[in-house]
Amino acid sequence: MNQHQPLSERSELSGRYTECGIAVTVEIFRPSGSDDWRMEVTSLEDQVTDWNESFASAHEAWEEFIYVVNTEGLAVFL
């Protein structure tokens, strides 16, 4: 997670996601003092994909992650 954004709440949707032998860690969180949710995806090789936009809910962030996986494949995060 970005060191400049203190974590206040981590979504239960966060965790490891594996598909076709590729694994990433999905972090969905709400920084301190914010109502919006943020998302970062980290590969096992420590490649971090950070969304520039925020999300109204943790579920909305998760849906965005699944959309990217379904349209571009999990390898896009490597």
Order of alpha helices (4+ residues) and beta strands (2+ residues): beta-beta-beta-beta-beta-alpha
